[in-house]
Each structure stands twice: as structure tokens, then as C-alpha cells.
Amino acid sequence: MNDIYCSYFDHNYLSRAVVMIKSLRRFDAKTPICILALSDLCAEILQDLALPNVEIIPLAVLEQAYPELAAIKLTRKPIEYYFTLTPFLPHYLFSWTAADRITYIDADLYFFTSPESVLHSLGEASIAITPHRFSLEFRDKIVYGRFNVAWITYRRCAEGLDCLNAYKADCTAWCYDRLEDGRFGDQKYLDVWPDRYPSLKIIEHKGVNLAIWNVHNYILRMKDGILMVDDDPLIFYHFASTTLRSDGTVHVPVLPRGGRSKTVLIEHVVNPYAYTLAEEHRSLQQRFPALAAAKNDVRYTHSVQKTGA
């Protein structure tokens, strides 16, 4: 398959995204990564960084391709507008590239092993999505969606494109930061996809999209230098709700319980990521002083967060 990864973010998420891209590049140096830069500063810095095999799409380019976005932008909060763009980016890439498959990935992921096995496991699936797999502590969050938008793969086939077109229409009509009539942002639309698209694959690999909301379902251990989630290698962890403090330190939320698995989580997942992100953030701010001056909060102010952007 001719694959492409894509993601989007603004300058506020730039350090997280650069860490994500570099972690993926440790295992895959060739697959193109197409980035929708949601602010001019983000686009300028990415151009300067010249990350390998990363193509930058300024937001203005996408907005010119889809004139309907102008009216939507005026009626939604910045984070809501960003989530609205989730289906637009892969839709645009199918029009402007020859990719057989496009996989959207959130900017706050970190890859610990190669995702190649995941892509290979999809076979001829038209779409692939990842369940939240909520642990008991988070079971009430199911109202915000059975599936997480951290990884969505679309194949260039009738069913895959039909799904993407319908998703784009859904997000155009409604994409807000609230629960309403069985909808929540861009995320809860995915709940109906398994029944609607027969060739869709639900990714059940335990090492895909490990996160605070599901990590307590599993036993974590090191085996031959690889972190195992039960018997699956950790592919990527989703560092949702991670914060960069004003003093440059990083806070990764971790629940108080966990036993041996918590020790493994802290030593082999949380601490390495926190150190890497803090160093990347410091380096970018030193090289690009405008980053510190331009920081603003476009994310949720309440406790329920959909990740990305």
C-alpha cells in the first residue's frame, strides 16, 4: 500500500507534535507525513525545521480548497474549528496525492515501536478506528464516544471514501464542544461506523492508543527491551492532557494506583516522554522566541478533553 500519515496542530502544540514526528521517524524514515499547520507561526517554524519527508500544508491552502470553511470558522470556538477539520485533511490529501491509504494521527502520540505491523494487519479494510477501551475509573466517559480519534485510517475505495465524505458532512453540520443529541465534537460520530461500514476494522491491539483512560486494564512489563501491554508490544502511547508548565517542566497525568505496572509506566513511558518533551520545548523556544510570546489557550477549560490539534 502507498501510505501517508497526516496530522494537524498549531504553534501551541508544536513541541508535542515534533516529538511525535521524531518518535515515528525512529521506525519509519520514508512514509510521508503531511501536516496541516493551523497557524502561520506553526507553518513558518515547520518550514525552518525541515523535518524529513514532512510536507506542510498551510491552513489557508485547505481553506481555499473548501470555501465552506469560511462561514464555519466564524461560528465555532478555535478548538471546535480545529476538530471540524479532522475529515477535511484526509479528504484533501486523497484529492492531491496518489495515496492508497491515509492515516490521521493525533499530535500528542509517542511511538515506542514501529506501527508497520498495525498497518499490515489492516489488510483490505476500508477504514480502521481505535476503541477507547475505558477502564473502570473512566467508564462514565463512554458518553463522549466509544472510539478515539487518535488514529483513523481510510483506504482509497468506495466504502472508505463514502465514510470520509459522510464524516466531512457531519462535521460541517455540527462539531461543538458539548454533548448534544448523541454528538460530541468530531468524536462520537465514529460510534455508528462499525454498523454502517462492513469492511471497517476495529484495532484491538492493546499497544495501540494506550492512554490514561485504559492503561489500568493491562499488565505492563519489559521483555527483551520492549514494553509489553499484556502480550502486545506498546506501539504508541496517547499523552492526552499532558501540560507544559510555565517553568518548562512537563506534567503527565497518572492515576494513583497501579502497582508494578505503574512503576513500569513511570520509568519507561512517562519519564522518558516528559524529559524528551521538555527538552524539545526548551530547544524550540530558544531557537524561535516568538513561540513563547504567541502562546494562547485554545483547549477545553473543563475536565473532559478530546485530544488533538
Secondary structure as UniProt FT lines:
FT   STRAND          3..9
FT   HELIX           11..13
FT   HELIX           14..25
FT   TURN            26..27
FT   STRAND          33..37
FT   HELIX           40..49
FT   TURN            52..53
FT   STRAND          54..58
FT   HELIX           59..65
FT   TURN            67..68
FT   HELIX           69..75
FT   HELIX           78..84
FT   TURN            85..87
FT   HELIX           88..96
FT   STRAND          101..105
FT   TURN            107..108
FT   STRAND          109..111
FT   HELIX           116..121
FT   TURN            122..124
FT   STRAND          127..131
FT   HELIX           136..144
FT   STRAND          147..155
FT   HELIX           158..173
FT   STRAND          179..180
FT   TURN            181..182
FT   STRAND          183..184
FT   TURN            185..187
FT   HELIX           188..192
FT   HELIX           193..196
FT   TURN            198..199
FT   STRAND          200..202
FT   TURN            206..207
FT   STRAND          208..210
FT   TURN            212..214
FT   HELIX           215..217
FT   STRAND          220..223
FT   TURN            224..225
FT   STRAND          226..229
FT   TURN            230..231
FT   STRAND          232..233
FT   STRAND          236..238
FT   TURN            240..241
FT   STRAND          243..244
FT   TURN            246..247
FT   STRAND          250..251
FT   HELIX           259..265
FT   HELIX           266..270
FT   HELIX           271..287
FT   HELIX           290..294
//
